[in-house]
């Protein structure tokens, strides 16, 4: 017995290849996945790219916060919603992007100077993270900024904050004289 030829389509034309699909309905590189909850039908196709990869069967990346798993045990900079900057080794994450940082320091920048305040182990709630980035250990020491003591950087930060508050008061006063008002920024930050 020889191999049977596939039946001819009803319209008389041969079946066409469709992008990553081979013949109609068949994936190159293996059988079609069983119909289930990840069966096509809209969306960005992120799950399919994760599951099948570009050429089928290989995993290119993981969607969402799961992609941070490859960054565990690397040094990271974390910028928080309140403006603080933390630098430490990422030790753990969860599905809500909550982070555990080890050997953490809080870095304060004022002008061309910075100071590091040691914080130890730091747990950061995921909703407070604005930016998370890996630090290149080779380039970390090549910074144009000058490191100063904790006391000195805290004093400079206090002076800078006072100057900022004074300029804000003058701005609000000038707006009031012209009949305008400025909403307070902290009233808009409820969530």
The 8 nearest C-alpha neighbors of each residue, nearest first, counted from 0:
[[1, 2, 3, 4, 5, 6, 7, 8],
 [2, 0, 3, 4, 5, 6, 7, 8],
 [1, 3, 4, 0, 5, 6, 7, 22],
 [2, 4, 1, 5, 0, 6, 7, 8],
 [3, 5, 6, 2, 7, 1, 8, 0],
 [6, 4, 3, 7, 8, 2, 13, 14],
 [5, 7, 4, 8, 3, 9, 13, 11],
 [6, 8, 5, 9, 11, 13, 12, 10],
 [9, 7, 11, 10, 6, 12, 13, 14],
 [8, 10, 11, 7, 12, 6, 13, 14],
 [11, 9, 8, 12, 7, 13, 14, 6],
 [10, 12, 8, 9, 7, 13, 14, 6],
 [13, 11, 10, 8, 14, 7, 9, 15],
 [12, 14, 15, 11, 8, 7, 10, 22],
 [13, 15, 23, 22, 12, 16, 8, 7],
 [16, 14, 22, 17, 13, 23, 21, 12],
 [15, 17, 22, 21, 23, 20, 18, 14],
 [16, 18, 20, 19, 21, 15, 23, 22],
 [19, 17, 20, 16, 21, 26, 22, 15],
 [20, 18, 17, 21, 26, 27, 54, 16],
 [19, 21, 26, 17, 18, 27, 25, 22],
 [22, 20, 16, 27, 26, 25, 17, 23],
 [23, 21, 16, 25, 24, 15, 20, 14],
 [22, 24, 25, 21, 14, 16, 15, 17],
 [23, 25, 22, 26, 20, 21, 31, 17],
 [26, 24, 22, 21, 23, 20, 31, 27],
 [27, 25, 20, 21, 31, 29, 30, 28],
 [28, 26, 21, 29, 20, 25, 19, 55],
 [29, 27, 55, 26, 30, 56, 54, 21],
 [28, 30, 27, 26, 31, 55, 25, 56],
 [31, 29, 26, 32, 25, 28, 27, 33],
 [30, 32, 26, 25, 33, 29, 24, 34],
 [33, 31, 30, 34, 38, 35, 29, 26],
 [32, 34, 35, 31, 38, 30, 37, 36],
 [35, 33, 38, 32, 36, 37, 31, 39],
 [36, 34, 38, 37, 33, 32, 39, 40],
 [35, 37, 38, 34, 39, 33, 40, 32],
 [38, 36, 35, 39, 46, 34, 47, 40],
 [37, 39, 35, 34, 36, 40, 33, 32],
 [40, 38, 41, 37, 44, 42, 47, 36],
 [39, 41, 38, 42, 37, 44, 43, 36],
 [42, 40, 39, 43, 44, 38, 37, 45],
 [41, 43, 44, 40, 45, 39, 46, 47],
 [44, 42, 45, 41, 46, 47, 48, 40],
 [43, 45, 47, 46, 42, 48, 41, 39],
 [46, 44, 48, 43, 47, 49, 62, 42],
 [45, 47, 49, 44, 48, 50, 37, 62],
 [46, 48, 50, 44, 49, 45, 51, 52],
 [49, 47, 52, 45, 51, 46, 50, 44],
 [48, 50, 46, 47, 52, 58, 51, 60],
 [51, 49, 47, 48, 52, 46, 58, 56],
 [50, 52, 55, 56, 48, 47, 49, 57],
 [53, 51, 48, 57, 55, 58, 59, 49],
 [52, 54, 55, 51, 48, 57, 59, 56],
 [55, 53, 52, 56, 57, 51, 28, 19],
 [54, 56, 51, 52, 53, 57, 28, 27],
 [55, 57, 51, 52, 58, 54, 50, 28],
 [58, 56, 52, 55, 51, 59, 54, 53],
 [57, 59, 52, 49, 60, 50, 56, 51],
 [60, 58, 52, 49, 57, 61, 48, 53],
 [61, 59, 58, 49, 62, 66, 48, 52],
 [60, 62, 66, 65, 49, 63, 59, 58],
 [63, 61, 66, 65, 60, 64, 45, 49],
 [64, 62, 65, 66, 61, 67, 94, 96],
 [63, 65, 66, 67, 96, 94, 62, 95],
 [66, 64, 67, 63, 68, 61, 62, 94],
 [65, 67, 61, 64, 68, 62, 63, 69],
 [68, 66, 70, 65, 69, 64, 71, 92],
 [69, 67, 70, 66, 71, 65, 92, 64],
 [68, 70, 67, 71, 66, 65, 72, 73],
 [71, 69, 67, 68, 73, 72, 89, 133],
 [70, 72, 89, 90, 73, 68, 69, 91],
 [73, 71, 89, 90, 88, 70, 74, 91],
 [74, 72, 88, 71, 70, 89, 75, 133],
 [73, 75, 88, 87, 134, 133, 89, 72],
 [76, 74, 133, 134, 132, 87, 86, 88],
 [75, 77, 86, 132, 85, 131, 133, 134],
 [78, 76, 131, 85, 130, 84, 86, 79],
 [77, 79, 84, 130, 129, 83, 128, 85],
 [78, 80, 128, 129, 83, 82, 81, 127],
 [81, 79, 127, 82, 129, 128, 78, 83],
 [80, 82, 79, 83, 127, 78, 84, 129],
 [83, 81, 80, 79, 84, 78, 129, 107],
 [84, 82, 79, 81, 78, 85, 105, 80],
 [83, 85, 78, 106, 105, 77, 79, 82],
 [86, 84, 105, 77, 76, 104, 106, 78],
 [87, 85, 76, 104, 103, 75, 77, 105],
 [88, 86, 103, 100, 102, 74, 101, 75],
 [87, 89, 74, 101, 100, 73, 72, 75],
 [88, 90, 100, 71, 72, 73, 91, 99],
 [91, 89, 71, 99, 72, 100, 88, 101],
 [90, 92, 99, 98, 89, 71, 93, 100],
 [93, 91, 98, 97, 96, 99, 94, 90],
 [92, 94, 96, 95, 97, 91, 98, 64],
 [93, 95, 96, 64, 92, 65, 97, 63],
 [94, 96, 97, 93, 125, 64, 92, 126],
 [97, 95, 125, 93, 94, 92, 64, 98],
 [96, 98, 125, 124, 95, 92, 93, 123],
 [99, 97, 92, 123, 122, 91, 96, 100],
 [98, 100, 122, 91, 90, 121, 89, 123],
 [99, 101, 89, 121, 88, 87, 120, 90],
 [100, 102, 120, 88, 103, 87, 119, 90],
 [103, 101, 119, 87, 120, 88, 104, 100],
 [104, 102, 87, 119, 101, 118, 86, 100],
 [103, 105, 117, 118, 116, 86, 115, 85],
 [104, 106, 85, 116, 115, 84, 117, 86],
 [105, 107, 115, 84, 114, 85, 104, 116],
 [106, 108, 114, 113, 115, 105, 109, 84],
 [109, 107, 113, 112, 110, 106, 114, 111],
 [110, 108, 112, 113, 111, 156, 107, 155],
 [109, 111, 112, 108, 113, 144, 155, 159],
 [110, 112, 144, 109, 145, 113, 108, 143],
 [113, 111, 145, 144, 109, 110, 146, 108],
 [112, 114, 108, 146, 107, 109, 147, 145],
 [113, 115, 107, 147, 149, 152, 146, 106],
 [114, 116, 106, 105, 104, 117, 107, 149],
 [115, 117, 105, 104, 118, 106, 149, 114],
 [118, 116, 104, 119, 103, 115, 105, 102],
 [117, 119, 104, 103, 116, 120, 105, 121],
 [120, 118, 102, 103, 117, 101, 121, 104],
 [121, 119, 101, 100, 102, 103, 118, 122],
 [120, 122, 100, 99, 119, 123, 103, 101],
 [123, 121, 99, 98, 100, 124, 120, 97],
 [124, 122, 98, 97, 125, 121, 99, 127],
 [123, 125, 97, 126, 127, 98, 122, 128],
 [124, 126, 97, 96, 127, 128, 95, 123],
 [125, 127, 128, 124, 96, 97, 95, 129],
 [128, 126, 80, 125, 79, 124, 129, 123],
 [129, 127, 79, 125, 126, 130, 78, 80],
 [130, 128, 79, 78, 80, 127, 131, 77],
 [131, 129, 78, 77, 128, 132, 79, 76],
 [132, 130, 77, 76, 78, 75, 129, 133],
 [131, 133, 76, 75, 134, 130, 77, 74],
 [132, 134, 75, 74, 76, 135, 73, 131],
 [135, 133, 75, 74, 136, 132, 76, 139],
 [134, 136, 137, 138, 139, 133, 74, 75],
 [135, 137, 139, 138, 134, 140, 74, 133],
 [138, 136, 135, 139, 140, 141, 134, 142],
 [139, 137, 141, 135, 136, 140, 142, 134],
 [138, 140, 136, 141, 137, 135, 142, 134],
 [139, 141, 138, 142, 137, 136, 143, 135],
 [142, 140, 138, 139, 143, 137, 144, 136],
 [141, 143, 144, 140, 139, 138, 145, 146],
 [142, 144, 145, 141, 111, 112, 140, 146],
 [145, 143, 111, 112, 142, 146, 113, 110],
 [144, 146, 112, 113, 111, 147, 143, 142],
 [145, 147, 113, 114, 112, 144, 148, 115],
 [148, 146, 114, 113, 145, 152, 151, 112],
 [149, 147, 151, 150, 114, 152, 146, 115],
 [148, 150, 152, 151, 114, 153, 116, 115],
 [151, 149, 153, 148, 152, 154, 147, 114],
 [150, 152, 154, 148, 153, 149, 155, 147],
 [151, 153, 155, 149, 154, 150, 114, 156],
 [154, 152, 156, 150, 155, 151, 149, 157],
 [155, 153, 157, 151, 156, 152, 150, 158],
 [156, 154, 152, 158, 157, 153, 159, 151],
 [155, 157, 153, 159, 154, 158, 152, 160],
 [156, 158, 154, 160, 155, 159, 153, 161],
 [159, 157, 155, 161, 156, 160, 162, 154],
 [158, 160, 156, 162, 157, 161, 155, 163],
 [161, 159, 163, 157, 162, 158, 156, 164],
 [162, 160, 164, 158, 163, 159, 165, 157],
 [163, 161, 165, 159, 160, 164, 158, 166],
 [162, 164, 160, 166, 161, 165, 167, 159],
 [165, 163, 167, 161, 162, 166, 168, 160],
 [166, 164, 168, 162, 167, 163, 161, 169],
 [165, 167, 169, 163, 168, 164, 170, 162],
 [166, 168, 164, 170, 165, 169, 163, 171],
 [169, 167, 165, 171, 170, 166, 172, 164],
 [170, 168, 172, 166, 167, 171, 173, 165],
 [169, 171, 167, 173, 168, 172, 166, 174],
 [170, 172, 174, 168, 173, 169, 175, 167],
 [173, 171, 169, 175, 174, 170, 168, 176],
 [174, 172, 170, 176, 171, 175, 169, 177],
 [173, 175, 179, 171, 177, 176, 172, 180],
 [176, 174, 178, 172, 179, 177, 173, 180],
 [177, 175, 173, 174, 178, 172, 179, 171],
 [176, 178, 174, 175, 179, 173, 172, 180],
 [179, 177, 175, 176, 174, 180, 173, 172],
 [180, 178, 174, 175, 177, 181, 176, 171],
 [179, 181, 175, 174, 182, 178, 171, 177],
 [180, 182, 183, 179, 171, 174, 175, 184],
 [183, 181, 184, 180, 186, 187, 185, 171],
 [182, 184, 185, 186, 181, 187, 180, 188],
 [183, 185, 186, 187, 182, 188, 181, 189],
 [184, 186, 188, 187, 183, 189, 182, 190],
 [187, 185, 184, 188, 183, 189, 182, 190],
 [188, 186, 185, 184, 189, 183, 182, 190],
 [187, 189, 185, 186, 190, 184, 183, 80],
 [190, 188, 187, 186, 185, 184, 183, 80],
 [189, 188, 187, 126, 127, 186, 185, 80]]
